[in-house]
Amino acid sequence: MKVRLENISKSFEKGKSILKDISLMIDDGEFCVFLGPSGCGKTTLLRIIAGLEKEDTGTIFFNDKVINSLEPKNRNIGMVFQNYALYPHLNVFDNIAFPLKISGEKKEKIKERVLQISEFIGLKEYLDYKPKQLSGGQRQRVALGRAISRSPQIFLFDEPLSNLDAKLRMQMRTELYQLHKELGTTSIYVTHDQVEAMTMGDKIVVLNNGIIQQIGSPFEIYENPSNLFVATFVGNPQINLFTIDSLNLNDDSSSLNQKLILNFYESLKEILQSNPVKIAIRPENIFLKPVFPHSIFLGKRKILTIEYMGNETIVNFEFNKELKSFRTNEKIHLNQDEYIDIYLNQDKLIFFDNNNNKI
């Protein structure tokens, strides 16, 4: 099922917009993630697609058919909620079977379908269990099974893994994506967790303050952020920012600034010389030695903290009384308060203008 949104807007209070002129295309069979902080409008947008909220303006298309006036039960969607929304008095079998029963399916058909789904989600041995007898991951599988039971054309997920612990969340991410690939159903997934978005999404829609900030693949969102919000929201540790103002140089940034003006593209010289510009670089593009032809020496910097993660080390250092970070997979021996040489890979620098848009 292809989903198209045109100029969707929504306000709950007069003068306070939750969604502002949202237009978006989700292709058939695509796994699309709505990513953004709490209160950005992502869940409201999902509920509008489901028909649980009514948009103020705009049009929703399923396969080029306008469905704004359709009731949720007629939109052929399967929805999985953050709190599972299982019926506590019903066992696993009856929870999965519930949508089929209310749609009037025959008993034999229901039994066959529930057995098929329970095997698919790995809960065939738990059909007689009540939700309270199950683990969090098992309850989430029951919620998935119930959503699958009606063979919907679209799956809608509203932060379904946020109540699980870290290990189980990782396992369920894998299972959810495998499920999506096996069923081939269009899926829309809401989360504030960038790891979920980056590991599961074919397409990521980054939202903030009810406005789409960027639409792209995980690679595009990470490597080529359209503005400063996207750059800082995606990535852990957070992207490093350096404010460069060539009209007001200080000792700590002058070497970086002059090197950029001398060596970077002609088209940027005028901008760099006349505007406060923010320069961003990911932690993995900072090094202890000039390993690239276009390396920029940032000087000797004091180590503030060292975070050993097993497969990598994150080093937090001081620049201009601010904390910056680099990550390395090399086995290095460094000490807190030690001074180290810092080099930036110039080819990986990202520039933002004084409106925080990528130059």
Secondary structure, 3 states (H helix, E strand, C coil): CCEEEEEEEEEEECCEEEEEEEEEEECCCCEEEEECCCCCCHHHHHHHHHCCCCCCEEEEEECCEECCCCCHHHCCEEEECCCCCCCCCCCHHHHHHHHHHHCCCCHHHHHHHHHHHHHHCCCHHHCCCCHHHCCHHHHHHHHHHHHHHCCCCEEEEECCCCCCCHHHHHHHHHHHHHHHHHHCCEEEEEECCHHHHHHHCCEEEEEECCEEEEEECHHHHHHCCCEHHHHHHCCCCCCEEEEECCCCCCHHHHHHHHHHHHHCCHHHHHHHHHCCEEEEECHHHEECCCCCCCEEEEEEEEEEEEEECCCCEEEEEEECCEEEEEEECCCCCCCCCCEEEEEEEHHHCEEECCCCEEC
